[in-house]
Amino acid sequence: MISRIDHIVLTVRDIDRAAGFYSAVLGMQVETFAGGRKALHFGTQKINLQTLGQETRNHACIGSGDLCLITDMTPQDLLEHLALRGVSITEGPVAKTGARGPITSIYFNDPDGNLIEVSSYD
């Protein structure tokens, strides 16, 4: 019935700051849509950004996101990339299980405290 995730939404304090982080650190493309809203595009997916209270149909709170993103970079190359951008690592590299099997993951937080896991398939 379900074939893929189209987009997810993160609640952040400052949309421009969040967009800058994801663009500079993870290479996502920032897009403005629907009357000034912002999204982060990568591959065939996107992350929409919202501020607290912008969407009243969900129970959003700042910093509650927990994402796993897949990269083709080696864990060592990813660590070096993140270090050059001043990103503090909270865990990893560590062996985990992804949707398609074993992955190696590195964890860090975005400026709003959302947990970001960047992983590569072994």
N, CA, C and O atoms as a GROMACS GRO file, in nm:
protein
  488
    1MET      N    1   0.081  -0.119   0.000
    1MET     CA    2   0.000   0.000   0.000
    1MET      C    3   0.086   0.127   0.000
    1MET      O    4   0.060   0.219  -0.078
    2ILE      N    5   0.188   0.133   0.086
    2ILE     CA    6   0.277   0.250   0.093
    2ILE      C    7   0.406   0.217   0.021
    2ILE      O    8   0.463   0.110   0.042
    3SER      N    9   0.453   0.307  -0.065
    3SER     CA   10   0.574   0.279  -0.141
    3SER      C   11   0.697   0.358  -0.095
    3SER      O   12   0.809   0.313  -0.118
    4ARG      N   13   0.678   0.474  -0.031
    4ARG     CA   14   0.794   0.553   0.012
    4ARG      C   15   0.748   0.671   0.096
    4ARG      O   16   0.629   0.700   0.104
    5ILE      N   17   0.842   0.737   0.159
    5ILE     CA   18   0.815   0.863   0.229
    5ILE      C   19   0.840   0.976   0.131
    5ILE      O   20   0.944   0.980   0.066
    6ASP      N   21   0.746   1.066   0.120
    6ASP     CA   22   0.761   1.181   0.032
    6ASP      C   23   0.832   1.295   0.104
    6ASP      O   24   0.930   1.350   0.053
    7HIS      N   25   0.784   1.331   0.222
    7HIS     CA   26   0.848   1.435   0.301
    7HIS      C   27   0.816   1.416   0.449
    7HIS      O   28   0.720   1.347   0.486
    8ILE      N   29   0.897   1.478   0.530
    8ILE     CA   30   0.871   1.486   0.673
    8ILE      C   31   0.878   1.633   0.710
    8ILE      O   32   0.920   1.716   0.629
    9VAL      N   33   0.838   1.665   0.832
    9VAL     CA   34   0.839   1.804   0.878
    9VAL      C   35   0.916   1.812   1.009
    9VAL      O   36   0.896   1.731   1.099
   10LEU      N   37   1.005   1.909   1.018
   10LEU     CA   38   1.076   1.938   1.142
   10LEU      C   39   1.030   2.073   1.195
   10LEU      O   40   1.014   2.168   1.119
   11THR      N   41   1.010   2.080   1.326
   11THR     CA   42   0.974   2.204   1.391
   11THR      C   43   1.100   2.266   1.448
   11THR      O   44   1.173   2.202   1.524
   12VAL      N   45   1.126   2.391   1.410
   12VAL     CA   46   1.251   2.459   1.447
   12VAL      C   47   1.221   2.598   1.503
   12VAL      O   48   1.112   2.653   1.484
   13ARG      N   49   1.318   2.654   1.572
   13ARG     CA   50   1.303   2.790   1.627
   13ARG      C   51   1.315   2.896   1.518
   13ARG      O   52   1.239   2.993   1.514
   14ASP      N   53   1.411   2.877   1.429
   14ASP     CA   54   1.443   2.976   1.326
   14ASP      C   55   1.461   2.903   1.194
   14ASP      O   56   1.559   2.831   1.175
   15ILE      N   57   1.369   2.922   1.103
   15ILE     CA   58   1.370   2.848   0.977
   15ILE      C   59   1.494   2.880   0.894
   15ILE      O   60   1.554   2.789   0.836
   16ASP      N   61   1.534   3.006   0.887
   16ASP     CA   62   1.652   3.041   0.807
   16ASP      C   63   1.779   2.980   0.866
   16ASP      O   64   1.866   2.934   0.792
   17ARG      N   65   1.791   2.979   0.998
   17ARG     CA   66   1.908   2.917   1.062
   17ARG      C   67   1.911   2.767   1.035
   17ARG      O   68   2.016   2.711   1.002
   18ALA      N   69   1.796   2.701   1.047
   18ALA     CA   70   1.788   2.558   1.020
   18ALA      C   71   1.821   2.528   0.875
   18ALA      O   72   1.896   2.436   0.845
   19ALA      N   73   1.764   2.606   0.784
   19ALA     CA   74   1.791   2.586   0.641
   19ALA      C   75   1.939   2.604   0.612
   19ALA      O   76   1.996   2.528   0.533
   20GLY      N   77   2.002   2.702   0.673
   20GLY     CA   78   2.145   2.724   0.654
   20GLY      C   79   2.228   2.607   0.704
   20GLY      O   80   2.324   2.568   0.638
   21PHE      N   81   2.191   2.550   0.818
   21PHE     CA   82   2.263   2.435   0.873
   21PHE      C   83   2.254   2.315   0.778
   21PHE      O   84   2.356   2.257   0.743
   22TYR      N   85   2.133   2.279   0.738
   22TYR     CA   86   2.115   2.162   0.652
   22TYR      C   87   2.178   2.182   0.514
   22TYR      O   88   2.224   2.086   0.452
   23SER      N   89   2.179   2.304   0.466
   23SER     CA   90   2.242   2.333   0.338
   23SER      C   91   2.394   2.324   0.350
   23SER      O   92   2.459   2.257   0.269
   24ALA      N   93   2.451   2.391   0.450
   24ALA     CA   94   2.597   2.395   0.465
   24ALA      C   95   2.655   2.263   0.511
   24ALA      O   96   2.761   2.222   0.462
   25VAL      N   97   2.589   2.194   0.604
   25VAL     CA   98   2.646   2.073   0.662
   25VAL      C   99   2.612   1.949   0.580
   25VAL      O  100   2.698   1.862   0.562
   26LEU      N  101   2.489   1.939   0.530
   26LEU     CA  102   2.447   1.817   0.462
   26LEU      C  103   2.420   1.835   0.312
   26LEU      O  104   2.376   1.741   0.246
   27GLY      N  105   2.444   1.953   0.260
   27GLY     CA  106   2.434   1.976   0.116
   27GLY      C  107   2.292   1.974   0.061
   27GLY      O  108   2.273   1.955  -0.059
   28MET      N  109   2.193   1.994   0.146
   28MET     CA  110   2.054   1.995   0.098
   28MET      C  111   2.024   2.126   0.028
   28MET      O  112   2.080   2.230   0.061
   29GLN      N  113   1.934   2.121  -0.069
   29GLN     CA  114   1.894   2.240  -0.144
   29GLN      C  115   1.773   2.304  -0.076
   29GLN      O  116   1.674   2.235  -0.048
   30VAL      N  117   1.780   2.432  -0.048
   30VAL     CA  118   1.671   2.505   0.016
   30VAL      C  119   1.576   2.555  -0.092
   30VAL      O  120   1.618   2.617  -0.190
   31GLU      N  121   1.448   2.528  -0.072
   31GLU     CA  122   1.345   2.572  -0.166
   31GLU      C  123   1.236   2.647  -0.090
   31GLU      O  124   1.198   2.608   0.021
   32THR      N  125   1.187   2.754  -0.149
   32THR     CA  126   1.074   2.827  -0.093
   32THR      C  127   0.950   2.785  -0.171
   32THR      O  128   0.952   2.779  -0.294
   33PHE      N  129   0.842   2.757  -0.098
   33PHE     CA  130   0.718   2.712  -0.163
   33PHE      C  131   0.598   2.763  -0.084
   33PHE      O  132   0.615   2.815   0.026
   34ALA      N  133   0.480   2.748  -0.137
   34ALA     CA  134   0.351   2.773  -0.070
   34ALA      C  135   0.351   2.897   0.018
   34ALA      O  136   0.334   2.888   0.140
   35GLY      N  137   0.368   3.012  -0.044
   35GLY     CA  138   0.357   3.136   0.032
   35GLY      C  139   0.471   3.164   0.127
   35GLY      O  140   0.450   3.228   0.230
   36GLY      N  141   0.591   3.118   0.095
   36GLY     CA  142   0.707   3.151   0.176
   36GLY      C  143   0.757   3.040   0.266
   36GLY      O  144   0.856   3.060   0.337
   37ARG      N  145   0.692   2.925   0.267
   37ARG     CA  146   0.743   2.812   0.347
   37ARG      C  147   0.876   2.765   0.290
   37ARG      O  148   0.906   2.790   0.173
   38LYS      N  149   0.956   2.698   0.372
   38LYS     CA  150   1.087   2.648   0.329
   38LYS      C  151   1.092   2.497   0.339
   38LYS      O  152   1.036   2.436   0.430
   39ALA      N  153   1.161   2.437   0.241
   39ALA     CA  154   1.184   2.293   0.239
   39ALA      C  155   1.330   2.268   0.206
   39ALA      O  156   1.396   2.350   0.144
   40LEU      N  157   1.378   2.152   0.248
   40LEU     CA  158   1.514   2.106   0.220
   40LEU      C  159   1.503   1.985   0.130
   40LEU      O  160   1.451   1.881   0.170
   41HIS      N  161   1.553   1.998   0.007
   41HIS     CA  162   1.545   1.888  -0.090
   41HIS      C  163   1.675   1.811  -0.096
   41HIS      O  164   1.784   1.869  -0.088
   42PHE      N  165   1.663   1.679  -0.109
   42PHE     CA  166   1.778   1.591  -0.131
   42PHE      C  167   1.725   1.464  -0.196
   42PHE      O  168   1.622   1.411  -0.152
   43GLY      N  169   1.792   1.416  -0.298
   43GLY     CA  170   1.742   1.297  -0.370
   43GLY      C  171   1.600   1.321  -0.417
   43GLY      O  172   1.572   1.422  -0.482
   44THR      N  173   1.510   1.229  -0.385
   44THR     CA  174   1.370   1.243  -0.423
   44THR      C  175   1.282   1.272  -0.302
   44THR      O  176   1.161   1.252  -0.307
   45GLN      N  177   1.342   1.321  -0.194
   45GLN     CA  178   1.269   1.351  -0.073
   45GLN      C  179   1.288   1.497  -0.034
   45GLN      O  180   1.370   1.569  -0.091
   46LYS      N  181   1.210   1.538   0.066
   46LYS     CA  182   1.231   1.670   0.121
   46LYS      C  183   1.190   1.673   0.267
   46LYS      O  184   1.112   1.590   0.315
   47ILE      N  185   1.245   1.771   0.337
   47ILE     CA  186   1.208   1.801   0.474
   47ILE      C  187   1.147   1.940   0.473
   47ILE      O  188   1.212   2.036   0.433
   48ASN      N  189   1.023   1.952   0.515
   48ASN     CA  190   0.961   2.083   0.532
   48ASN      C  191   0.996   2.136   0.669
   48ASN      O  192   1.004   2.060   0.766
   49LEU      N  193   1.018   2.266   0.679
   49LEU     CA  194   1.049   2.330   0.806
   49LEU      C  195   0.930   2.413   0.852
   49LEU      O  196   0.866   2.481   0.772
   50GLN      N  197   0.901   2.406   0.981
   50GLN     CA  198   0.794   2.487   1.038
   50GLN      C  199   0.838   2.539   1.173
   50GLN      O  200   0.926   2.481   1.238
   51THR      N  201   0.777   2.650   1.217
   51THR     CA  202   0.800   2.699   1.352
   51THR      C  203   0.689   2.648   1.443
   51THR      O  204   0.584   2.606   1.396
   52LEU      N  205   0.714   2.652   1.571
   52LEU     CA  206   0.618   2.604   1.669
   52LEU      C  207   0.486   2.678   1.654
   52LEU      O  208   0.484   2.801   1.652
   53GLY      N  209   0.377   2.605   1.643
   53GLY     CA  210   0.244   2.663   1.629
   53GLY      C  211   0.201   2.690   1.487
   53GLY      O  212   0.085   2.724   1.463
   54GLN      N  213   0.292   2.677   1.391
   54GLN     CA  214   0.258   2.702   1.251
   54GLN      C  215   0.158   2.600   1.199
   54GLN      O  216   0.069   2.633   1.120
   55GLU      N  217   0.172   2.476   1.244
   55GLU     CA  218   0.080   2.369   1.204
   55GLU      C  219   0.003   2.325   1.328
   55GLU      O  220   0.063   2.278   1.426
   56THR      N  221  -0.127   2.340   1.326
   56THR     CA  222  -0.207   2.309   1.444
   56THR      C  223  -0.263   2.168   1.445
   56THR      O  224  -0.324   2.127   1.543
   57ARG      N  225  -0.244   2.092   1.338
   57ARG     CA  226  -0.298   1.956   1.331
   57ARG      C  227  -0.206   1.852   1.394
   57ARG      O  228  -0.247   1.738   1.413
   58ASN      N  229  -0.085   1.889   1.425
   58ASN     CA  230   0.006   1.791   1.485
   58ASN      C  231   0.043   1.833   1.628
   58ASN      O  232  -0.002   1.937   1.675
   59HIS      N  233   0.122   1.755   1.693
   59HIS     CA  234   0.165   1.782   1.830
   59HIS      C  235   0.314   1.814   1.831
   59HIS      O  236   0.391   1.758   1.910
   60ALA      N  237   0.353   1.903   1.744
   60ALA     CA  238   0.494   1.934   1.724
   60ALA      C  239   0.556   2.000   1.847
   60ALA      O  240   0.490   2.071   1.923
   61CYS      N  241   0.684   1.974   1.862
   61CYS     CA  242   0.764   2.048   1.958
   61CYS      C  243   0.906   2.058   1.902
   61CYS      O  244   0.949   1.972   1.825
   62ILE      N  245   0.974   2.161   1.940
   62ILE     CA  246   1.108   2.186   1.888
   62ILE      C  247   1.205   2.081   1.941
   62ILE      O  248   1.206   2.050   2.060
   63GLY      N  249   1.286   2.026   1.850
   63GLY     CA  250   1.391   1.933   1.889
   63GLY      C  251   1.347   1.790   1.907
   63GLY      O  252   1.424   1.709   1.959
   64SER      N  253   1.225   1.755   1.867
   64SER     CA  254   1.178   1.618   1.887
   64SER      C  255   1.203   1.528   1.767
   64SER      O  256   1.170   1.409   1.772
   65GLY      N  257   1.260   1.583   1.659
   65GLY     CA  258   1.286   1.502   1.540
   65GLY      C  259   1.400   1.403   1.562
   65GLY      O  260   1.491   1.427   1.641
   66ASP      N  261   1.393   1.294   1.490
   66ASP     CA  262   1.495   1.188   1.495
   66ASP      C  263   1.499   1.128   1.355
   66ASP      O  264   1.412   1.049   1.320
   67LEU      N  265   1.599   1.165   1.275
   67LEU     CA  266   1.607   1.126   1.135
   67LEU      C  267   1.727   1.038   1.108
   67LEU      O  268   1.832   1.055   1.170
   68CYS      N  269   1.712   0.945   1.017
   68CYS     CA  270   1.825   0.870   0.966
   68CYS      C  271   1.836   0.900   0.817
   68CYS      O  272   1.743   0.875   0.740
   69LEU      N  273   1.949   0.955   0.777
   69LEU     CA  274   1.976   0.990   0.638
   69LEU      C  275   2.089   0.901   0.587
   69LEU      O  276   2.181   0.868   0.661
   70ILE      N  277   2.082   0.863   0.461
   70ILE     CA  278   2.181   0.774   0.401
   70ILE      C  279   2.279   0.854   0.316
   70ILE      O  280   2.240   0.942   0.240
   71THR      N  281   2.406   0.821   0.328
   71THR     CA  282   2.512   0.883   0.249
   71THR      C  283   2.593   0.777   0.178
   71THR      O  284   2.594   0.661   0.219
   72ASP      N  285   2.662   0.817   0.072
   72ASP     CA  286   2.758   0.731   0.005
   72ASP      C  287   2.900   0.751   0.061
   72ASP      O  288   2.992   0.679   0.024
   73MET      N  289   2.916   0.850   0.149
   73MET     CA  290   3.047   0.877   0.209
   73MET      C  291   3.085   0.765   0.304
   73MET      O  292   2.998   0.701   0.364
   74THR      N  293   3.215   0.741   0.319
   74THR     CA  294   3.261   0.648   0.421
   74THR      C  295   3.241   0.714   0.558
   74THR      O  296   3.236   0.837   0.566
   75PRO      N  297   3.231   0.635   0.664
   75PRO     CA  298   3.219   0.696   0.797
   75PRO      C  299   3.335   0.791   0.828
   75PRO      O  300   3.312   0.898   0.886
   76GLN      N  301   3.457   0.755   0.793
   76GLN     CA  302   3.572   0.842   0.820
   76GLN      C  303   3.561   0.973   0.742
   76GLN      O  304   3.588   1.080   0.798
   77ASP      N  305   3.523   0.966   0.615
   77ASP     CA  306   3.506   1.089   0.536
   77ASP      C  307   3.395   1.176   0.594
   77ASP      O  308   3.408   1.298   0.597
   78LEU      N  309   3.287   1.113   0.640
   78LEU     CA  310   3.178   1.188   0.701
   78LEU      C  311   3.224   1.256   0.830
   78LEU      O  312   3.192   1.373   0.853
   79LEU      N  313   3.299   1.185   0.914
   79LEU     CA  314   3.352   1.246   1.037
   79LEU      C  315   3.437   1.368   1.005
   79LEU      O  316   3.425   1.471   1.071
   80GLU      N  317   3.523   1.357   0.905
   80GLU     CA  318   3.608   1.470   0.866
   80GLU      C  319   3.524   1.586   0.813
   80GLU      O  320   3.551   1.701   0.847
   81HIS      N  321   3.425   1.556   0.732
   81HIS     CA  322   3.334   1.658   0.677
   81HIS      C  323   3.263   1.733   0.790
   81HIS      O  324   3.258   1.856   0.789
   82LEU      N  325   3.210   1.660   0.886
   82LEU     CA  326   3.139   1.722   0.997
   82LEU      C  327   3.233   1.803   1.086
   82LEU      O  328   3.197   1.911   1.132
   83ALA      N  329   3.352   1.752   1.110
   83ALA     CA  330   3.450   1.823   1.192
   83ALA      C  331   3.487   1.957   1.130
   83ALA      O  332   3.500   2.057   1.200
   84LEU      N  333   3.505   1.959   0.998
   84LEU     CA  334   3.538   2.085   0.929
   84LEU      C  335   3.427   2.188   0.941
   84LEU      O  336   3.452   2.308   0.926
   85ARG      N  337   3.306   2.144   0.968
   85ARG     CA  338   3.191   2.234   0.981
   85ARG      C  339   3.152   2.258   1.127
   85ARG      O  340   3.048   2.317   1.155
   86GLY      N  341   3.237   2.210   1.219
   86GLY     CA  342   3.215   2.236   1.360
   86GLY      C  343   3.101   2.160   1.424
   86GLY      O  344   3.045   2.203   1.525
   87VAL      N  345   3.066   2.045   1.366
   87VAL     CA  346   2.955   1.966   1.418
   87VAL      C  347   3.008   1.868   1.523
   87VAL      O  348   3.100   1.791   1.496
   88SER      N  349   2.950   1.870   1.641
   88SER     CA  350   2.988   1.778   1.749
   88SER      C  351   2.916   1.645   1.731
   88SER      O  352   2.795   1.641   1.711
   89ILE      N  353   2.991   1.538   1.740
   89ILE     CA  354   2.937   1.403   1.725
   89ILE      C  355   2.888   1.356   1.862
   89ILE      O  356   2.958   1.370   1.962
   90THR      N  357   2.766   1.299   1.866
   90THR     CA  358   2.714   1.246   1.991
   90THR      C  359   2.738   1.096   2.003
   90THR      O  360   2.745   1.042   2.114
   91GLU      N  361   2.750   1.028   1.889
   91GLU     CA  362   2.778   0.884   1.890
   91GLU      C  363   2.823   0.840   1.752
   91GLU      O  364   2.777   0.892   1.651
   92GLY      N  365   2.914   0.743   1.750
   92GLY     CA  366   2.951   0.681   1.625
   92GLY      C  367   3.094   0.705   1.586
   92GLY      O  368   3.166   0.786   1.645
   93PRO      N  369   3.133   0.633   1.484
   93PRO     CA  370   3.056   0.538   1.406
   93PRO      C  371   3.016   0.414   1.488
   93PRO      O  372   3.093   0.364   1.570
   94VAL      N  373   2.894   0.368   1.462
   94VAL     CA  374   2.840   0.254   1.534
   94VAL      C  375   2.755   0.171   1.438
   94VAL      O  376   2.689   0.225   1.349
   95ALA      N  377   2.757   0.039   1.457
   95ALA     CA  378   2.680  -0.052   1.372
   95ALA      C  379   2.532  -0.047   1.412
   95ALA      O  380   2.499  -0.056   1.530
   96LYS      N  381   2.446  -0.032   1.314
   96LYS     CA  382   2.301  -0.028   1.335
   96LYS      C  383   2.234  -0.109   1.224
   96LYS      O  384   2.302  -0.167   1.139
   97THR      N  385   2.102  -0.113   1.226
   97THR     CA  386   2.026  -0.180   1.121
   97THR      C  387   1.934  -0.080   1.054
   97THR      O  388   1.851  -0.017   1.120
   98GLY      N  389   1.950  -0.065   0.922
   98GLY     CA  390   1.865   0.025   0.845
   98GLY      C  391   1.751  -0.051   0.780
   98GLY      O  392   1.733  -0.171   0.803
   99ALA      N  393   1.674   0.019   0.700
   99ALA     CA  394   1.559  -0.041   0.633
   99ALA      C  395   1.598  -0.155   0.540
   99ALA      O  396   1.518  -0.245   0.515
  100ARG      N  397   1.722  -0.152   0.489
  100ARG     CA  398   1.767  -0.253   0.394
  100ARG      C  399   1.881  -0.339   0.445
  100ARG      O  400   1.944  -0.411   0.367
  101GLY      N  401   1.909  -0.331   0.575
  101GLY     CA  402   2.015  -0.415   0.631
  101GLY      C  403   2.113  -0.338   0.717
  101GLY      O  404   2.083  -0.228   0.763
  102PRO      N  405   2.233  -0.395   0.738
  102PRO     CA  406   2.334  -0.334   0.826
  102PRO      C  407   2.382  -0.199   0.773
  102PRO      O  408   2.406  -0.182   0.653
  103ILE      N  409   2.395  -0.103   0.865
  103ILE     CA  410   2.447   0.029   0.834
  103ILE      C  411   2.549   0.068   0.939
  103ILE      O  412   2.551   0.013   1.049
  104THR      N  413   2.633   0.165   0.905
  104THR     CA  414   2.722   0.228   1.002
  104THR      C  415   2.673   0.371   1.018
  104THR      O  416   2.658   0.444   0.919
  105SER      N  417   2.648   0.411   1.143
  105SER     CA  418   2.582   0.539   1.170
  105SER      C  419   2.668   0.632   1.253
  105SER      O  420   2.747   0.589   1.337
  106ILE      N  421   2.651   0.762   1.227
  106ILE     CA  422   2.712   0.869   1.304
  106ILE      C  423   2.598   0.962   1.344
  106ILE      O  424   2.516   1.002   1.260
  107TYR      N  425   2.593   0.996   1.473
  107TYR     CA  426   2.484   1.077   1.528
  107TYR      C  427   2.534   1.215   1.570
  107TYR      O  428   2.644   1.229   1.623
  108PHE      N  429   2.449   1.316   1.546
  108PHE     CA  430   2.474   1.451   1.595
  108PHE      C  431   2.340   1.523   1.604
  108PHE      O  432   2.238   1.472   1.557
  109ASN      N  433   2.340   1.640   1.664
  109ASN     CA  434   2.218   1.719   1.676
  109ASN      C  435   2.224   1.842   1.587
  109ASN      O  436   2.331   1.902   1.569
  110ASP      N  437   2.109   1.879   1.531
  110ASP     CA  438   2.102   2.004   1.456
  110ASP      C  439   2.091   2.120   1.556
  110ASP      O  440   2.084   2.095   1.677
  111PRO      N  441   2.089   2.245   1.510
  111PRO     CA  442   2.084   2.358   1.604
  111PRO      C  443   1.962   2.359   1.696
  111PRO      O  444   1.965   2.425   1.800
  112ASP      N  445   1.856   2.288   1.662
  112ASP     CA  446   1.735   2.284   1.744
  112ASP      C  447   1.727   2.161   1.832
  112ASP      O  448   1.628   2.142   1.904
  113GLY      N  449   1.829   2.076   1.829
  113GLY     CA  450   1.832   1.957   1.912
  113GLY      C  451   1.777   1.832   1.848
  113GLY      O  452   1.777   1.726   1.911
  114ASN      N  453   1.729   1.841   1.724
  114ASN     CA  454   1.683   1.720   1.654
  114ASN      C  455   1.800   1.624   1.638
  114ASN      O  456   1.911   1.666   1.606
  115LEU      N  457   1.776   1.496   1.661
  115LEU     CA  458   1.880   1.395   1.647
  115LEU      C  459   1.892   1.355   1.501
  115LEU      O  460   1.795   1.310   1.440
  116ILE      N  461   2.012   1.372   1.446
  116ILE     CA  462   2.038   1.338   1.307
  116ILE      C  463   2.135   1.220   1.304
  116ILE      O  464   2.242   1.224   1.365
  117GLU      N  465   2.096   1.118   1.236
  117GLU     CA  466   2.178   0.998   1.215
  117GLU      C  467   2.211   0.994   1.066
  117GLU      O  468   2.122   0.986   0.982
  118VAL      N  469   2.340   0.999   1.034
  118VAL     CA  470   2.381   0.985   0.894
  118VAL      C  471   2.452   0.851   0.883
  118VAL      O  472   2.546   0.823   0.957
  119SER      N  473   2.406   0.770   0.792
  119SER     CA  474   2.450   0.631   0.784
  119SER      C  475   2.491   0.592   0.642
  119SER      O  476   2.449   0.651   0.543
  120SER      N  477   2.574   0.489   0.638
  120SER     CA  478   2.610   0.429   0.509
  120SER      C  479   2.588   0.280   0.520
  120SER      O  480   2.610   0.219   0.624
  121TYR      N  481   2.542   0.221   0.410
  121TYR     CA  482   2.524   0.077   0.406
  121TYR      C  483   2.659   0.011   0.391
  121TYR      O  484   2.744   0.057   0.316
  122ASP      N  485   2.679  -0.099   0.464
  122ASP     CA  486   2.807  -0.170   0.465
  122ASP      C  487   2.831  -0.240   0.332
  122ASP      O  488   2.935  -0.304   0.314
   0.00000   0.00000   0.00000
